[in-house]
Structures are given as C-alpha cells and as structure tokens.
Amino acid sequence: MLRLPCLALLLLLATLMPALAQVRIKDIADVEGVRENQLIGYGLVVGLHNTGDSLNNAVFTKESLVGMLERLGVNTRDLEAKLQTKNIAAVMVTAELPAFARNGDRIDVAVSSLGDATDLTGGTLLVTPLLGADGQVYAVAQGAVATGAVAASGAAASVTRGVPTAGHIANGATVEKEVPFHLDRKRSLYLSLRNPDLTTAERIRAAIDHALGPIARVTDPRTVVLNLAGRNPISTLAIVEDLRIVPDDPAVVVIDEASGTVVMGANVRISTVAIAQGNLTVRVTETPEVSQPGPLAGGTTTTVPRTRIQVNDHRGNKLGIVRGTVTLRALVASLNALGIGPRDLITILQAIKAAGALQADLVVR
C-alpha cells in the first residue's frame, strides 16, 4: 500500500504532466527535400452568363479565344472585330503539387479572373496545362468552377457576398509528370525545424539518440542531421516522427494594432514596474427642447438649445505596481485589475518595452 506522502506526490506529478505539452517531432519539423511545388497556368473559363471579360477591353482574352478556335478548326481571324461575347473570361490557374505525387493523381486548383469579368460562377475551365518553375508541364486542369459567392443586383442596388471572381475546382487537375525524389536511397536525413530554436533542436537530438543510438547531431538552430549508417530511411523516419519532446517557447509578445489583438507567450516576464492608466473623456450631448407659447400669447414656436457636458477623468484609477519576474497569468491578472482594455494594453506594453522592463521580444504588426 502506498503511503500518503507518496500518493500525494503521484497526484502532483499527474497534474503537472499535461503542462509539459509534449508534441511529436513530425508536428514541428519537416524532412528536407519533402516539399510541395507550386504550379501555374493560363486558361479560359467559358459558359458564363454575361459576366465574362469585355473583349474590347481585355485584348488577351480576345486573342486567346481566336487562337483556341483556330486550334479547333474554326477560323475567326478575319471576323475578330465582330466577336462581342461576354461569356468567356481569361483566368490564372494555380495549384500545389504534393510531394510524392504520382501520374494520374488528382489535385485541387484555384482559379482567379485576369480581366474585367464580374462573376465566374457557373463557368467551366477548359484544358489548361500547369507549369512548374522549370517551365515543364506537371499537371493539366479542367472542370466546373465553384466560387461559393452570392451576387444579386436590381435597378437601384446590388449585394455581393464572397469573391465571385475567384474560385476553385476540387480534384480539378491530373498529375502528368512526377517530381523525382528517392527517399529510400538517402544515406542521411535532414530535419528542418519550422520554428528555429537551438534548445528545441538539442532536445530533438537527445530524443533521437535515446531511441536509436547516437545518430543525430545539431548543425544550426534549424537543422538536425541524422546519419543513417546503413539503416532503412523509411523505418528510421517513421520512428523519429513519432518521438515526443517539449519544444522551447521563446518569450514573445505579438501585437496587431489593426484589430487590437495581443498574444503573449508563456515565458514572458517583466521586471518591477509601476503602471498608471487613465483617460480624460468629455461628452457633449445636445437635447434641444421646443418652446410652445400659450394660445393667446401671440408668440411663435421656437427651439431652445439644451447642452449637457460630462467630464470623466477616471480619478478612481490608481497607480499599480506589477512585481518583477511575474508569470504570464500574474501579468494578465495585474493588468486586468487596472481595468485596461486591449487598445490601452498595446500602448502600455510598448511603454514597458521602452522602459526596458519587458523581458521578451515585442512584435508589432
């Protein structure tokens, strides 16, 4: 039977274990060389209901239409001036080719209007080759475009929800060429941290060496090298990806002034500092009153101005002292006790950083 002190210790450890926030290595690091590739192409969307490009303004759309018809055996070169359709739109087609994609695989594509088309809803993208950075064709896209937007208009008003000039085609492209990458022939693997940190990289190395022996080494805050020494790269990587570590969180405060959002890391600390927060608010309210003379007075009805002025200098707010080396929870509790809103909090954090009391990086966006 466990004694009471031992039982209390076990309960304490059980409560602390979730706070360790262990994560898998595969969630914080990538294998170098295993990546997506961006594809791009130029195409035409047809079947629009008078919402396509104006051929007089979008010259490239007219030239593309004429060229497409010529390839299909229809000669319209001599009648270019008479082409007035608005059911066609020139678009840019983009996609991401996943790692290890094979011939015949289907991938999603995004379609965006290039000319003055107003709505791509209901259109169909014609066969469009998708090129890589090397100019080679890696996929071919075609299909019905879905925008998810709603647009309605009348004689005096119109309403639009979403972006009708951009859409997507689920599984709209077929992979025609593979990107060669032979993971099973690698003699060494490079793990690239998504958030470079030397402490986290060292913890990854220690976890790998503990599980597989001394095969890992840290070359910089972003890279951990695995010397396979004849091991199977696939089975080794499967073991490494499932190992769990506790990543080190840097002390960072991120401020988005546009939305008034403030995000603080768990390791944010501040030195002892005094904070006073208060604003002078002056409110002027006009409530005019109507003065109505008596029936036999012979006067006229007039409007008498009535002005009410309120001044609030927040004298109830006092100077608060935030003790040094406080945790994130204590810092937030102290600032909330002063009745500080998000907008004022941004100003205060910037002032604390300027005073040298904020022991964290301040990122303002």
NORGIJO-V661126 format. One record per pair of residues at least 6 apart in sequence whose C-alpha atoms are under 8 Angstrom apart, sorted by the first residue. I is the first residue (numbers start at 0). GAP is how many residues later the second one is. Records with the same first field share a line. If there is no record, write none. Layout:
BEGIN
I = GAP + GAP
END
This chain:
BEGIN
19 = 226
20 = 225
21 = 222 + 223 + 224 + 225
22 = 221 + 222 + 223 + 224
23 = 217 + 218 + 219 + 220 + 221
24 = 179 + 215 + 216 + 217 + 218 + 219 + 220
25 = 214 + 215 + 216
27 = 165 + 166 + 167
28 = 162 + 163 + 164 + 165
29 = 161 + 162 + 163 + 164
30 = 158 + 159 + 160 + 161
31 = 157 + 158 + 159 + 160
32 = 148
33 = 65
34 = 63 + 64
35 = 60 + 61 + 62 + 63
36 = 59 + 60 + 61 + 62 + 95
37 = 56 + 57 + 58 + 59 + 94 + 95
38 = 55 + 56 + 57 + 58 + 91 + 92 + 93 + 94 + 99
39 = 52 + 53 + 54 + 55 + 90 + 91 + 92
40 = 51 + 52 + 53 + 87 + 88 + 89 + 90
41 = 48 + 49 + 50 + 51 + 86 + 87 + 88
42 = 47 + 48 + 49 + 50 + 82 + 83 + 84 + 85
43 = 17 + 20 + 44 + 45 + 46 + 47 + 81 + 82 + 84
44 = 43 + 44 + 45 + 46 + 75 + 78 + 79 + 80 + 81
45 = 41 + 42 + 43 + 77 + 78 + 79 + 80
46 = 40 + 41 + 75 + 76 + 77
47 = 38 + 39 + 40 + 71 + 72 + 73 + 74 + 75
48 = 37 + 38
49 = 35 + 36 + 37
50 = 35 + 36 + 66 + 67 + 68 + 69
51 = 34 + 35 + 36 + 37 + 64 + 65 + 66 + 67 + 68
52 = 8 + 33 + 34 + 35 + 36 + 37 + 62 + 63 + 64 + 65
53 = 30 + 31 + 32 + 62 + 63
54 = 6 + 7 + 28 + 29 + 30 + 31
55 = 6 + 28
56 = 59
57 = 57 + 58
59 = 30
60 = 27 + 28 + 29 + 54
61 = 18 + 21
65 = 9 + 10 + 11 + 14
68 = 6 + 7
69 = 6
88 = 24 + 25 + 26 + 28 + 31
89 = 23 + 24 + 25
90 = 20 + 21 + 22 + 23 + 24
91 = 19 + 20 + 21 + 22
92 = 16 + 17 + 18 + 19 + 35 + 37
93 = 15 + 16 + 17 + 36
94 = 12 + 13 + 14 + 15 + 35
95 = 11 + 12 + 13
96 = 10
98 = 80
99 = 78 + 79 + 81
100 = 74 + 77 + 78
101 = 73 + 75 + 76
102 = 71 + 72 + 73 + 74 + 75
103 = 70 + 71 + 72
104 = 69 + 70
105 = 65 + 66 + 67 + 68 + 69
106 = 63 + 64 + 65 + 66 + 67 + 68
107 = 60 + 61 + 62 + 63 + 64 + 65
108 = 32 + 59 + 60 + 61 + 62 + 63 + 64
109 = 56 + 57 + 58 + 59
110 = 34 + 55 + 56 + 57 + 58
111 = 53 + 54 + 55
112 = 7 + 52 + 53
116 = 48
117 = 46 + 47
118 = 45 + 46
119 = 25 + 26 + 27 + 44 + 45 + 46 + 47
120 = 24 + 25 + 26 + 28 + 43 + 46
121 = 22 + 23 + 24
122 = 21 + 22
123 = 18 + 19 + 20 + 21
124 = 16 + 17 + 18 + 19 + 20
125 = 15 + 16 + 17
126 = 13 + 14 + 15
127 = 12 + 13 + 14
128 = 8 + 9 + 10 + 11 + 12
129 = 7 + 8 + 9 + 10 + 11
130 = 6 + 7 + 8
131 = 6
136 = 39 + 40
137 = 37 + 38 + 39 + 40
138 = 34 + 35 + 36 + 37 + 38
139 = 33 + 34 + 35 + 36
140 = 31 + 32 + 33
141 = 30 + 31
142 = 26 + 29
143 = 25
144 = 22 + 23 + 24
145 = 21 + 22 + 23
146 = 16 + 17 + 18 + 19 + 20 + 21
147 = 14 + 15 + 16 + 19
148 = 11 + 12 + 13 + 14 + 15
149 = 10 + 11 + 12 + 14
150 = 7 + 8 + 9 + 10 + 13
151 = 6 + 7 + 8
152 = 6
182 = 50 + 51
183 = 48 + 49 + 50
184 = 48
185 = 47
186 = 40 + 41 + 42 + 43 + 46
187 = 37 + 38 + 39 + 40 + 41 + 45
188 = 36 + 37 + 38 + 39 + 44
189 = 33 + 34 + 35 + 36
190 = 31 + 32 + 33 + 34 + 35
191 = 30 + 31 + 32
192 = 8 + 28 + 29 + 30
193 = 28
194 = 27
195 = 25 + 26
196 = 24 + 25 + 51
197 = 22 + 23 + 24
198 = 22 + 48 + 49
199 = 46 + 47 + 48
200 = 17 + 20 + 21 + 22 + 23
201 = 16
202 = 42 + 43 + 44
203 = 20 + 41
204 = 11 + 12 + 13 + 19
206 = 36 + 37 + 38
207 = 6 + 7 + 8 + 32 + 35
208 = 6 + 7
214 = 11 + 12 + 13
215 = 8 + 9 + 10 + 11
216 = 7 + 8 + 9
217 = 6 + 7
218 = 6
227 = 8
248 = 16 + 17 + 18
249 = 15 + 17 + 110
250 = 13 + 14 + 15 + 16 + 17 + 18 + 108 + 109 + 110
251 = 12 + 13 + 15 + 16 + 108 + 109 + 110 + 111
252 = 9 + 10 + 11 + 12 + 15 + 107 + 108 + 109 + 110
253 = 8 + 9 + 10 + 108 + 109 + 110 + 111
254 = 6 + 7 + 8 + 91 + 107 + 108 + 109 + 110
255 = 6 + 108 + 109
256 = 86 + 89 + 107 + 108
259 = 82 + 83 + 86
260 = 81
261 = 80 + 84
263 = 64
264 = 63
265 = 61 + 62
266 = 60 + 61
267 = 59 + 60 + 90 + 91 + 92
268 = 55 + 56 + 57 + 58 + 59 + 89 + 90 + 91
269 = 54 + 55 + 56 + 87 + 88 + 89
270 = 51 + 52 + 53 + 54 + 55 + 86 + 87 + 88
271 = 49 + 50 + 51 + 52 + 53 + 85
272 = 48 + 49 + 50 + 51 + 79 + 84
273 = 45 + 46 + 47 + 48
274 = 44 + 45 + 46 + 47 + 73
275 = 41 + 42 + 43 + 44
276 = 40 + 41 + 42 + 61 + 63 + 67
277 = 35 + 36 + 37 + 39
278 = 33 + 34 + 35
279 = 31 + 32 + 33 + 34
280 = 30 + 31 + 32
281 = 27 + 28 + 29 + 30
282 = 26 + 27 + 28
283 = 23 + 24 + 25 + 26
284 = 22 + 23 + 24
285 = 19 + 20 + 21 + 22
286 = 18 + 19 + 20 + 21
287 = 15 + 16 + 17 + 18 + 19
288 = 14 + 15 + 16 + 17
289 = 11 + 12 + 13 + 14
290 = 10 + 11 + 12 + 13
291 = 8 + 9 + 10
292 = 6 + 7 + 8
316 = 21
317 = 20
319 = 18
321 = 9 + 12
334 = 10
348 = 9
349 = 12
351 = 6
352 = 6 + 9
END
